[in-house]
């Protein structure tokens, strides 16, 4: 077997793990993302904000 060099660089900063939202919160997020997509307002920035917890459904 080959020795794979899979070490993580010293300056690598791991993002903190986010808690998984409750099912009701997940449903609200999905509905909000669908609404934004249908309105043509879903951007990569908005999607990122939902995935990182920076933005919550309205």
Secondary structure as UniProt FT lines:
FT   TURN            10..11
FT   HELIX           23..38
FT   TURN            39..40
FT   HELIX           44..51
FT   TURN            52..53
//
